[in-house]
Amino acid sequence: LVLAVTLALALLPLLMPATKSTADARRPNHGFSVSCDQWERWVDKADCRNAERPGWAVWGDSYAMHLVPGLAVTAPGLVQVTESSCGPLPGLVPWRPDAPAGASFTRDWARQCERFNRSVLDALSAPEAPRVVLLSSLLTQYLGPPGGHLLRIEAGAESEVDAQRSEDELVAAARRLAEALRAQGKRLLWVSPPPKGRFDAGACVERHQQGLLTLGAPADCRIVL
């Protein structure tokens, strides 16, 4: 009994939840700055780029934001063009009839997302705009989640998309965007969402940084496909 209690006390620090400061492990990743999560119309802010004449633009939702810290080290000048939940697909926006007022995915939110994307497309047409455009988004918000819908917005006119056609509409919108950007002489790159593990990756990284056991997850928190 004494041996068992002694062993349990020795292992206790490894099994306890994280207690030390691990702010970086759990901190939301907004890219360059939280101010780069924009709304309504894109504004070229000094704290959302790392060069006077960036060669790359990162455009999309929060899944584009999380790419910025790594790309900022390797890309030849980078500008961040992002809005949470608003994928980079001018002309097609997700919305939900049951979304509460003031939240994402209301009809008003969808309209401002479209205005944001149009303002980005206009800005990229400028002669001094970046030549490489990297796009990223979760995309599942366009693929008919329960209660979800799509709006096609063209020249100010709105039409609802049949949920059965959401995938076709998504592909068509991506194709139109690719054609528009290539017509401007841009190089276009798409980055898919990262893989999802069967464990809490944030908690795993937090414990790994503190030298604690990563309970229910790989020791290095690696997500294996």
N, C-alpha and C positions, 0 to 999 in steps of 0.2 A: 504493500500500500504506500509506504514512504517513497519507494522508488518510482511508483506510478505518479504520485503527486509531484515529485521533484522533476520528472520528465515533462509533465504537463506545464509546470511553471517555466521550464527552460524553453519550451516551444511557444509559449503564450505570445511573446513579442512578434513572432513570425506570423501568427494567426490573427492578430488584432487588426481592425480596420486602420487605414492610414490616418495618422494624426499630425504629421509634420506638414508644413506648407508645401503644397504641390499646385500652386496657382497656374503654372504654365501648362500642366497636364490637362486641366479642366477648362482653361480659358477659351472662350469662343474665338474662332479664327476669322477675323473680318478682313484679312489681307493686310494691306498697308495700314489701314486705320478704320475705325468704326464709321467715320464720316464717309467712307467709300461705299457704304451701303446706302445708295441714293434712292430717290423717289421722284416720280413724275417726269422729270427731264434730267438727262445727264449733264453734269457740270464738270469741266476739266479743273480739278483741284490740285494744288501743288503737293499736298500730302497723299495723293493717290497715284503718284508716278515717281520714278526714280531717275528721270532724265528729262532734259529740256525738249528733246526730239525723240521720243521713244520709238523703237523699232517694232515693238510688240504691243498688242492690246489684248487683255484678258476680259472676255465678255460673258456674262451669265449670272447665275444665282449664287447661293452660298457655296455650291459645289465648285464654282469658279474661284470664289474668294480663297478657299483653302489651298489652292495651287500657287497663290501669289508669293508667299515667302520663299519657296524653292525656286520658282522661276526668276524671282528678283535677283538671285545670285548668278544665274546662268544666261538669262536673256539679255540681248544688247539694248537695254533700256526698256522699261515696261510701264504701261498705264493700265490702271484697274477700272473697269467699266461694269459695275455690278449692282444688282438689286435683289434682295432676298426673295426667294420663291418665284421670281420672274425669269423664266428661261429666255435665251436669246433667239426668239422666233417671232420677228415682226409679222403681224397679220393673224397670229393665232395665240390665244390666251386662255388659261384655265380659269374657271369660276365655279362656285358652289352656291346653289340657291339657299342653303341653310347656314351659310357663313354669317356669324354675328356682325352687326354694324361695326365698322372701324377695324375689322380684322382683315387678314389676307383672304383672297379668293372671293370677296364680294364682287358684284358687277362693277361698282365704281373702282375697286382695286384693279380689276382686270383692264378697265379702260386706261387707268394711269400706267399700268404695265406696258400696254401697247404704245402709249405716248413716249414712255421711257425708251423702248426699243427703237421707235422711229427716230428719236433724237440721236441715238447712238449711230444708227445707220447713216443719218445725215452727216454727223461729225466725222465718220470714217471716210466720207467721200471727199474731204478736204485734201488738197495736194500734200500738205505736211503731215497727214495722218499716218499712223503706223502701217507698215506693209504686210505684217503678219498678224492675223487675228485668230486667237485661240478661244474656242467656245467650250463651255461645260455647263451641265445642268443635271439635276436629279432625273428629270424627264417624266417620272411616273405621275406627276401632277397633270400630265397631258393624256394619260392612258386610262381614263375612266375609272378612278377610284370610286368607292361607294359614295353616291351623292355628288359626284363630280361631273362637270360639263365643260365643253369648249365653246369659245366664241371665235368666229372668223370675222375680222374687222378689215374692211377694204374701202379706202376712200371715205371713211367716216360711217359707212354702212355696216351694221352688225347682223350676223345670222348665226343661229345656234347650230352646232354640229351634232349629228346623230352619234351617240356613244359607240355604236357598232363600227363607226368609221374613224374613231379617234386615232388609231395607229396610221391609217392611210393619210389622214390630215397632217399628222405629225411629220411623216416622211415628206409629204409635199411641201410643207412649210420649210423644212430643213433644206430641201432642194432649191426652193426659191431664194432662200438666203444665200446659199452657196453660189448660185448664179449671179445674184446681185453683187456679192463681194468680189467674185472673180472678174466681173465686168469692170470693177474699179481697179483691177490689177493686184488684188490682194492674194496672199497665200492663206489658205484656210486649214485649221486644225481643229478636230473634235477630241475632247478627252472625256471618256466615260466616267460614271461615278465609281468610287473605289469599291472593292468587294466588302461584303458584310459578313462578319464572323458570327459564330454562335455563342459569343460571350460578350461581356461588357468591355469593349476595348479601352474605354477611358479609365475604368477602374483598374484594369490590368496594367496599363502604362503607369498609372499613379502608384500602384504597389511595386512595380518593377523598379521605378526610380528610387524607391526607398529601401530596396533590398529585401522586401517582404515576399512571401510566397504568393504566386499568382494563382489563386484558387480557382479551379474550374477552367483554366485557360493555359495555353502553352507558356513555358517559362520565359520566352522572349516576346510574348504577345503577338506573335506572327499569325496572320490570317492565311490559312492554307486553302487554296482553291480545290 
